[in-house]
Amino acid sequence: MALSGIMRPAFAQIRVLDMPAAIEHYTKRIGLHQVCEGADGRVYLKTADEFDHHSIILRRADAAGIDLMAFKCLEEADLDRYEKRITEYGIAVDHVAAGEMPGIGRRIGFTIPSGHRIELVATSEMSEPKPRTHNPDVWDVEPHGMAARRFDHALLYGPDIEKVLDFFVEALDFRLAERVDMPDGLLAIWLTCGMKAHDIAFVKHQEPGKLHHISFDLENWQAVGHAADILTRYDISIDIGPTRHGITRGQTIYFFDPSGNRDEVFAGGYTYYPDLPTRTWDQTQIGKGIFYYERQLNPAFLSVVT
Amino acid sequence: MGDRFSITLEGHGVASGYPNERVLVALERAQGFGQLKNMPVKLPVGCRRGGCGVCRVRVTRGVYRSDPMSRAHVSAEDEAAGVLLSCCIYPLSELSLRLETTAAVKAKYRETPAIEQGG
């Protein structure tokens, strides 16, 4: 197996103002399933196509945003290996005991220069619904809502993304798939730990620790169109789309959950291999890079975060 | 739609809103119809659901009801003083508002057109 170490996003914990409204949005509209509710009130969600216990955690809070994003490692020994490398890099590592979230093994956690908490985990129980593994159908539980297949990535906003880039590449073995360079420096980075065009992305922003969006993978462009129908039918606040990104080539639509956190559902994007060069965008073509059809940013893209 | 109320955005114009409609949505429609004049920037519209804070206004007159909104952008003191997110309030009478967009957001909205011109 060539893919080792950090393989992919595991889960993200999102703060919501109204828990019942958030559950309805993420389950009935985006198409996730509720796995369980913890004793502390956190609610654990997953898609029917994911094996692991959960991929989205909702936490009731007075302010919207993201608490943490975790990545899944192939084996437990990876956690010790990365703890050593992160510590040697100069970033403090803390430990979260197994069971702090239901079904999830021990985690290590750390705060990156953009102000975000990142965690690594290697062990997760499986939960229902999940795909069958013997003579599997394309789905076991019939898809509903936007039919999200997986929690795919997040875009985070914060300062010092040059340092974030160096850390993810040097300490965590990520690779830089795409970047945007403005006259005053690096504006944005798309990082991958596997074979997707991005697993996490960052945009330079004054305030630390902000969430731009969490993103869910859909099967195809048709599914993005169906998602757009759902947004209008249920009066969900739209940001932009359906459209396409020049960067990563994803076919996409952006909208907001009932607490104002931005969500994306998307399809496509190219396959990344570790020998591929970084694709670079400059100021003259950034509009096309972000929104390939509109060819310009909307005002909200650079300024609206939670 | 029920009762219709005029919503005055001081210095910019008058919108029409309804008790079951977010004030921000009424302002967006007025902007679409060209009824808001002399805006320093385009009407700041973000998540429309109380999270991002860009649509902050001060209600200077009138009665409204409100949804929960992020305490990162509207403190309890703000709320008591009528400083709120216009996406989370609904008119129950005629209203007068003043934009109270934070300085940070104003600066970002100024930056964005420069990038659009480059694109």
Interface residues (C-beta under 8 A of the other chain):
Chain A: L17 D18 D62 A63 A64 G65 Q206 E207 S237 D239 F256 D257 P258 S259 G260 N261 R262 Q283 T284 Q285 I286 G287 K288 R295 Q296 L297 P299 A300 L302 S303 V304 V305 T306
Chain B: K42 P44 V45 G46 C47 R48 R49 G50 G51 C52 V54 D67 P68 M69 S70 R71 A72 H73 A104 V105 K108 Y109 E111 T112 I115 E116 G118 G119
